[in-house]
Amino acid sequence: MENRSWTRPSACANASNCPEVAITPDAVYIRSSLLPDAIAQLTTKEWRDLSTAIRAGEFEA
């Protein structure tokens, strides 16, 4: 497995169930700290679109 630098939101600094993101020049990788081997790969455009939708509240219940 490729070595990536994973980051998580500051609000999750001491929690064990957090989203983690690794950004490379070609892709953005997302995983859960509970399932670190289950990694989703997005293009930078997909990541930008997802981030925009989350900020806009499109996934609110």
Order of alpha helices (4+ residues) and beta strands (2+ residues): beta-beta-beta-alpha
